[in-house]
Amino acid sequence: MTAPRLAALVFDVDGTLADTEHAHLAAFNQAFAQAGLPWQWDLAGYTRLLEVAGGRERIRHYWQTVAPAFGGLDATALEAVIARLHAAKSAAYEAAVARGEVRLRPGVLSLIHEARQAGLALAIATTTSTGNIEALLGAAIGSRWREIFPVVEDAATAPRKKPDPQAYQQAVARLGLPAARCLAIEDSANGLRAARAAGLPVLVTPNEFTRHHEFGGAWRVLADLADTPLASLVAAFEEVPA
């Protein structure tokens, strides 16, 4: 019997592994308040800001486009403030995860377990920080989560953010597999574009922040992974053009 074509699952993190964005939004606002900034991002505004990949990039974009005159800082001082804000935001987010305020999306954990049992490789390709990943997966899976995901490409290792394909290109290279045998699991148009540019088929599971995105070119679009056993993915994947 020949081996199934599906050899690896490559997960995005924020919005894909878990519904994280409400916690991220609250953490941004907490960081702004702690810094004495008169900023309060609302749900609609934050949804628009999610088109900008990366937390620091989001703060910079907001500062430069929405409040460009605020503070009168030069470029060096601005970047220093952004770094401090993002560090405070990350600490607030990680505290929220530790309090149990962020959970994996339906079906994610069971699919991970099935994939391990079936001998599939597992990897992560994300624009989020190493600390955010460690907080989320440490709480959801346990301290040995890196044994489950030995390949992790994140903001530290792949600084070119999605829709740039860098994170996926590096993940596939480390897996040592053809991109066509690796299934990316994403939630956003930027993630879809990044994975497709790296040659991976993409399963999209949108969330409330990304349902309005266009997902042309996706292999499948599902509400979530709750009713998606690995066997059904393996069988359907055989139909993907080689």
N, C-alpha and C positions, 0 to 999 in steps of 0.2 A: 504494500500500500504506500502510495506517495504521501509525503508530508503535506498538510494543508498550507495553502499559500499564505494565510494570515500567520505571521510569526511574532508580531509585537504590537502592543498597545502603547501609544504615546499620548499622555494626558496633559492638557492645559490644567491650570490650578484654579485661579479666581473665576468663579461663575460656572466652572465645569466640574471639578472635583467637589466643590462646595459652594453654597450660596453665601458668598463672602461680602458682597458689595454693600449691604446695609451696615455691616460692621466697619468696613473701610470708610464709608461716609461719616459715620459717627466719630471715628478716630481722627479723620481730617479736621472736623469741626472742633473736637476737643483740643487738638494741637493748635489751631488758630486761636481759640479762647485762651489757652495757657500762654501764648505769645503776646496776648493783648491786641490781636488783629481784629478789626471790625468786619470779619468775613463769616458768613454762615451759609454753607452750600445746602440748597434744598434738593429734593429728589429729582425734579425735572432738570435742574442745572447740572447735577452730578451725572445724570444719564447722558447728557450731551458731552460732558467732560470725559466720559469713558471712551470717546472716540480717540482721545489722546492716550497712547499706551505709556504706562509707567507713572508711578506716583509723583516722583520729582518733576517729571515732564508736565504732569497735570497742574501742579502748583505753579510752575514757571509759565505755562500757557495762560492760566487764569490771571496771574500777576501782570503779564505783559499785554493781555488783550482786554481784560475786564477792568483791571485797576492799575493801568500803566503808570500813573503819576504817583502811586502810593509809595511813600517812604523816600523818594528821591535818591535811591541807592545806585552806585556804580555797579558794573557787571560783577566784579569780584565780591563785593559786599552782598549783592543779590544772591549769588550762588551759595554763599556761606549761610545766609538766612534760610534759603530753600533746604539746604542740607540739615539744618537744625530742626526745621519744621517737619521734614520727612522722618527724621529720627524719632521725634516726639510722636508723630502719627503712628509709626511702626510699633512703638512701645505700647501705645493705647490699643492698637489692634491686637497685638499678642496677648495683652491682658484680657481682652474680650474673649479671645479663643480659650484662654485658660479658665475663664468663668463658664465655659460651655455655651457661649452665645452663637457659635458657628458650628454647623454640622455638615457632614458629607451629604451630597444630593442622593435622592432615591436610586437604588440599584448600583451605586458606584462600588461600595465595599464588596458586595457579592460578586460583581464582575471581576474585581481585582483578585479575589480568592479563587474564582474559577480559572482565571488566566494563569495564575501560579500553578495550580494543580495540573493544568494542561501543558505546562512547560513553555508558555509564551513568555517572551521578554517584556518587561515593563519599564517605561521611562517617563520622564517629565520634561516638557518643553514649555517654558513660561517666561513672562516678563517680570514677574514678581520677585521679591527679594528672598535670599536664602533663609533669613530669619522668619519671614512669613510662612514659608513652606514648612520649616521645622516646627513652628508653633502649631500649624494646622494638622500635619500628619502625625506629629508626636502625640497630640491629644486624641486624634481619631483612630490611629493604628497602633501607636506605642513607640517606645524608644528605638525599636529595631526596624523602623520603617525604611531605612536606607538599604536594608537587605532585600526589601521588596522592590524598591526603586533604586537600583545601583547606578543608573544613568539619570542625572539631573542636570538640565541646562536652564539657568535662570538669569536674573539681571546681572549677577556677578560674572558669570562665565560667557554670557551672550548679550553684551551691552546694546547691540543694535535691536531695538524693540520691534515687535510685530506691528505692521505686516511684513517687516523684513524677515526672511526665512532663516536667519542665522541660528536661532535656538533649535529649530528642527533639523537643519543641516548637520549641526554638531551632534545632536542626539542620535541621528541615524548613523553617522560615522562611528560613534562610540559603540553603538549596538553591533556594528559590523554586518548589517543587513541591507538588502536593497530597499530603497524608500517605498517601492510599490508593495512590499510585503509588510509594511508598518502602517497601522491604522491610527491616524490622529483623532483625538476626541476633543472637540472645541465647543465654545458657546458663542463666539462672536465672528463678525465679518473679518476683522483684522486677523484673528487666529486662523480662520479658514484660508485667507489669502496667503498667510505665512506658510502654512502646511502645504498648500497646493503648489506654491512656488518651489518648495523643497522636494516635490514629487510624491507626497503622501496622499492617499485617499483620505477623506475627512468625514467623520460622523459628527454632526452638529446637534447639541442639546441646548437650545436657547433657554434663557431665563427672562425674568421680567424686565431686565435692563437691555436685552439684546433681541427680543422678539421682533422688533421693527427692522432689524438688519436684513439685507439681501444675502441669501445663501446659495446663489447660483454657483454650480460647480461642486457642491457638496455631494458625497456618495450617498448619504442618508441624512435626513433631518428628523429627529425624534423629540418628543416633549421631554423625556428623561430616559434613564436606563432601567427604570423599575421593572419593566416586562421585557427585558432584553438579555436572555441567557446567552452565554458565550457560544453555545452550539449554533444558535441562530445566526450569530455574526460570522462564525466560521463558514457555515453553509452559504450564506449570502455573498461572502467575500470571494468565493470561487467564481462568481459571476462578474467580478471586476475585470475589465479588459487588461490583459497582460502588457 
